[in-house]
Amino acid sequence: MNINYSASIEAHQLHQSLVRLARADMARDYLCIRSKNQHGLSNIKVSQLHMGFILYGQQQLNLQTKQINFSAGDLYVIKPDTVIDAVNLPDPITGEYLTILVPMCDEVIQAAQMIWAKPVVDRTEAILKFSIDDFATSLTEWQTALFNHDVVKARLCITAMLVQLCQQHFSDVLIVPPPKLTKIIHDLVIENPQHHWQSREFEMRLGLSSATLRRKLSHEDTTLRETITHARLTYALELLYSKKLPMKTIAAKSGYQSVAIFRDRFVGRYGIDPGVLVVE
């Protein structure tokens, strides 16, 4: 068999298996972004390292001074503390935009840091672009492990991909910024977005006075209310992309008793009506 033809078959099989993974109804530590409508999202704040695989459609990621275009078969890495605007365009044939997004947990990054064990200098772009085929072996093992419900093996595969990036001179993906107060609060809210969070709860958990909490958040150019709202809307965005739920249910799960208030907050945050993103 022709080597190029064989490689093409393997690439197609990997793509199809990733599509099945994206559509699988199972517990997951990755996000599935699906939409049949072209749409854009503004002011997305990426707080941790992410890796994404474009399966159907195209995506435009806009930084302040740069636009990066992705299409099916592309793999990208977004570093922490990156603010982007995104435009997602469905595939003209399937009519669907489909992407897998993998947030890198601390354990995976720490494991890669231990394996690499070399000095790391931040010298590459905030968004890195590759091909899914560049990581075919690890991705094949990763999706197989997930289908087998082997979370440990799946995380080892992602760790291997990070080490491979280091070997290709992108070791700065292993840099973890000092934890910001906004991220700590964000993570607490995400655990229970329906809870009626009060300032005193964060003060007790974090050992901070009310004045210190406000001052620290002000230094990060935000407020407690804005941080809570951001966390709830981030949670809602994940539900909108990946779950077939009524808008009222998504609003309630995200901490909003009124769909009208939820819609208003969502539009104010992302610049798009949440109804556009509902999975059909």
C-alpha positions as CSV (number, residue, x, y, z in Angstrom):
1,M,0.0,0.0,0.0
2,N,1.2,3.5,-0.8
3,I,2.6,5.1,2.4
4,N,0.8,8.4,1.8
5,Y,-2.5,6.6,1.2
6,S,-2.0,4.6,4.4
7,A,-1.3,7.8,6.4
8,S,-4.4,9.4,4.9
9,I,-6.6,6.5,6.0
10,E,-5.1,6.6,9.5
11,A,-5.7,10.4,9.7
12,H,-9.3,9.9,8.6
13,Q,-9.9,7.2,11.2
14,L,-8.4,9.4,13.9
15,H,-10.7,12.2,12.9
16,Q,-13.8,10.0,12.9
17,S,-12.9,8.5,16.3
18,L,-12.5,12.0,17.7
19,V,-15.9,13.0,16.3
20,R,-17.4,10.0,18.0
21,L,-15.7,11.0,21.2
22,A,-17.1,14.5,20.9
23,R,-20.6,13.2,20.5
24,A,-20.4,10.5,23.2
25,D,-22.7,10.7,26.2
26,M,-20.4,10.0,29.0
27,A,-18.5,11.6,31.9
28,R,-15.7,13.7,30.6
29,D,-12.9,16.0,31.5
30,Y,-13.0,17.8,28.2
31,L,-15.5,20.1,26.6
32,C,-17.5,19.5,23.4
33,I,-18.3,22.7,21.5
34,R,-21.1,22.2,19.0
35,S,-23.2,24.6,17.0
36,K,-25.2,24.8,13.8
37,N,-25.1,28.6,13.7
38,Q,-22.3,30.9,12.8
39,H,-21.6,33.0,15.9
40,G,-19.0,35.1,17.6
41,L,-18.0,35.4,21.3
42,S,-16.3,38.5,22.7
43,N,-14.0,39.0,25.6
44,I,-13.3,35.3,26.5
45,K,-10.8,35.2,29.3
46,V,-8.7,32.0,29.3
47,S,-7.6,31.3,32.8
48,Q,-5.7,28.0,32.3
49,L,-3.9,26.2,29.6
50,H,-6.2,24.7,26.9
51,M,-5.8,22.4,23.9
52,G,-8.4,22.3,21.2
53,F,-9.1,20.1,18.2
54,I,-11.2,21.4,15.3
55,L,-13.2,18.6,13.9
56,Y,-15.9,20.3,11.7
57,G,-16.0,23.9,10.5
58,Q,-13.7,26.8,11.0
59,Q,-12.7,29.1,13.8
60,Q,-11.2,32.6,14.0
61,L,-9.4,33.6,17.2
62,N,-8.7,37.3,17.5
63,L,-6.1,38.8,19.8
64,Q,-5.6,42.6,20.2
65,T,-3.3,42.8,17.2
66,K,-3.6,39.4,15.5
67,Q,-6.2,37.0,13.9
68,I,-5.5,33.3,13.7
69,N,-7.6,31.1,11.5
70,F,-8.2,27.4,12.1
71,S,-10.0,24.7,10.1
72,A,-10.9,21.0,10.5
73,G,-7.8,19.0,11.4
74,D,-6.1,21.8,13.2
75,L,-4.9,21.6,16.8
76,Y,-4.3,24.7,18.9
77,V,-2.9,25.5,22.3
78,I,-4.0,28.6,24.3
79,K,-1.8,29.8,27.1
80,P,-3.3,31.1,30.4
81,D,-4.2,34.8,30.9
82,T,-5.1,35.1,27.2
83,V,-8.1,37.3,26.2
84,I,-9.7,36.5,22.8
85,D,-12.7,37.1,20.6
86,A,-13.8,34.0,18.8
87,V,-15.9,33.4,15.6
88,N,-17.1,29.8,14.9
89,L,-18.3,28.9,11.5
90,P,-20.1,25.6,10.7
91,D,-18.9,23.2,8.0
92,P,-20.8,23.9,4.8
93,I,-21.3,20.2,4.2
94,T,-22.2,18.8,7.6
95,G,-23.8,22.1,8.7
96,E,-22.0,21.8,12.1
97,Y,-19.2,23.4,14.0
98,L,-17.6,20.8,16.2
99,T,-14.5,21.2,18.5
100,I,-13.1,19.3,21.4
101,L,-11.5,21.6,24.1
102,V,-9.3,20.1,26.8
103,P,-8.5,22.2,29.9
104,M,-5.2,21.2,31.3
105,C,-5.5,20.3,35.0
106,D,-2.7,21.1,37.4
107,E,-1.8,17.4,37.8
108,V,-1.1,17.0,34.1
109,I,1.0,20.1,33.9
110,Q,2.9,19.2,37.0
111,A,3.6,15.7,35.6
112,A,4.9,17.2,32.4
113,Q,7.1,19.6,34.4
114,M,8.7,16.7,36.3
115,I,9.4,14.8,33.1
116,W,10.8,17.7,31.2
117,A,12.9,19.0,34.2
118,K,14.5,21.8,32.3
119,P,14.5,25.6,32.6
120,V,11.5,27.1,30.8
121,V,11.4,30.6,29.3
122,D,8.3,32.3,28.0
123,R,9.2,33.1,24.4
124,T,6.4,31.9,22.1
125,E,3.0,33.2,21.1
126,A,-0.1,33.1,23.3
127,I,-1.8,30.8,20.8
128,L,0.0,28.0,19.1
129,K,-1.2,26.2,15.9
130,F,-0.5,22.6,14.9
131,S,-2.1,19.6,13.1
132,I,-4.0,16.8,14.8
133,D,-1.8,14.5,12.8
134,D,1.3,15.8,14.6
135,F,0.0,14.2,17.8
136,A,-1.7,11.2,16.2
137,T,-0.3,8.5,18.4
138,S,-1.1,10.2,21.7
139,L,-4.5,11.3,20.5
140,T,-5.4,7.8,19.4
141,E,-4.4,6.4,22.8
142,W,-6.1,9.3,24.6
143,Q,-9.5,8.7,23.0
144,T,-9.2,4.9,23.4
145,A,-8.5,5.4,27.1
146,L,-11.5,7.7,27.5
147,F,-13.8,5.2,25.7
148,N,-12.5,2.6,28.2
149,H,-13.1,5.0,31.1
150,D,-9.4,4.9,32.0
151,V,-8.9,8.5,33.2
152,V,-5.4,7.9,34.4
153,K,-4.2,6.6,31.0
154,A,-6.0,9.5,29.3
155,R,-4.2,12.0,31.5
156,L,-0.9,10.3,30.8
157,C,-1.6,10.7,27.0
158,I,-2.2,14.5,27.5
159,T,1.0,14.7,29.5
160,A,2.9,13.0,26.7
161,M,1.5,15.6,24.3
162,L,2.8,18.4,26.5
163,V,6.2,16.8,26.7
164,Q,6.2,16.5,22.9
165,L,5.5,20.3,22.7
166,C,8.5,20.9,24.9
167,Q,10.7,18.8,22.6
168,Q,9.5,21.0,19.7
169,H,10.7,24.1,21.6
170,F,7.4,25.1,23.1
171,S,8.2,24.3,26.7
172,D,6.7,27.6,27.9
173,V,3.3,25.9,27.7
174,L,4.4,24.5,31.1
175,I,4.5,27.9,32.7
176,V,1.8,28.3,35.3
177,P,1.1,31.9,36.3
178,P,0.8,32.7,40.0
179,P,-2.8,32.0,41.1
180,K,-5.0,35.1,40.9
181,L,-7.7,35.7,43.4
182,T,-10.3,35.9,40.6
183,K,-9.4,32.4,39.5
184,I,-9.7,31.0,43.0
185,I,-13.1,32.6,43.4
186,H,-14.1,31.5,39.9
187,D,-13.3,27.9,40.7
188,L,-15.3,28.0,43.9
189,V,-18.3,29.4,42.1
190,I,-18.0,26.9,39.3
191,E,-18.3,24.1,41.8
192,N,-21.8,25.3,42.8
193,P,-23.0,28.1,40.5
194,Q,-26.6,27.9,41.9
195,H,-25.5,28.9,45.4
196,H,-26.3,32.4,46.5
197,W,-22.7,33.4,47.1
198,Q,-22.0,36.2,49.7
199,S,-18.8,38.1,50.3
200,R,-18.5,36.8,53.8
201,E,-18.3,33.2,52.5
202,F,-15.2,34.0,50.4
203,E,-13.7,36.1,53.3
204,M,-14.0,33.1,55.6
205,R,-12.7,30.5,53.1
206,L,-9.8,32.7,52.0
207,G,-8.9,34.3,55.4
208,L,-9.4,37.8,54.1
209,S,-11.1,40.8,55.5
210,S,-13.9,42.5,53.4
211,A,-11.6,45.5,52.6
212,T,-8.7,43.2,51.6
213,L,-10.9,41.1,49.4
214,R,-12.2,44.2,47.6
215,R,-8.7,45.7,47.3
216,K,-7.1,42.6,45.8
217,L,-9.9,42.2,43.3
218,S,-9.6,45.9,42.4
219,H,-5.9,45.3,41.7
220,E,-7.0,42.6,39.2
221,D,-9.4,45.1,37.6
222,T,-12.6,43.4,38.7
223,T,-15.1,43.2,41.5
224,L,-16.6,40.2,43.4
225,R,-19.9,40.6,41.6
226,E,-18.2,40.6,38.2
227,T,-16.1,37.5,39.2
228,I,-19.2,35.6,40.3
229,T,-21.1,36.5,37.2
230,H,-18.1,35.5,34.9
231,A,-17.9,32.1,36.6
232,R,-21.7,31.5,36.2
233,L,-21.7,32.5,32.6
234,T,-18.6,30.4,31.8
235,Y,-20.6,27.4,33.3
236,A,-23.6,28.4,31.2
237,L,-21.5,28.6,28.1
238,E,-20.4,25.0,28.6
239,L,-24.0,23.8,29.1
240,L,-25.2,25.7,26.0
241,Y,-22.5,24.1,23.8
242,S,-22.7,20.5,25.1
243,K,-26.1,19.8,26.6
244,K,-29.6,19.5,25.1
245,L,-31.3,21.5,27.8
246,P,-34.1,24.1,27.8
247,M,-32.9,27.7,28.3
248,K,-34.8,27.9,31.6
249,T,-32.9,24.9,32.9
250,I,-29.5,26.2,31.8
251,A,-30.3,29.6,33.4
252,A,-31.3,27.9,36.7
253,K,-28.3,25.6,36.7
254,S,-26.1,28.6,36.2
255,G,-27.6,30.5,39.2
256,Y,-30.3,32.6,37.5
257,Q,-34.0,32.2,38.3
258,S,-35.0,34.4,35.5
259,V,-34.3,33.6,31.8
260,A,-34.6,37.3,31.0
261,I,-31.8,38.2,33.5
262,F,-29.6,35.3,32.4
263,R,-30.0,36.4,28.7
264,D,-29.2,40.0,29.6
265,R,-26.1,39.0,31.5
266,F,-24.9,36.6,28.8
267,V,-25.3,39.2,26.0
268,G,-23.5,41.7,28.1
269,R,-20.6,39.3,28.7
270,Y,-20.2,37.6,25.3
271,G,-22.0,39.9,22.9
272,I,-24.3,37.2,21.6
273,D,-27.8,35.9,22.5
274,P,-27.5,32.4,24.2
275,G,-30.3,31.1,22.1
276,V,-28.0,31.0,19.1
277,L,-25.9,28.4,20.9
278,V,-28.6,26.0,22.0
279,V,-27.7,22.4,20.8
280,E,-30.5,21.0,18.6
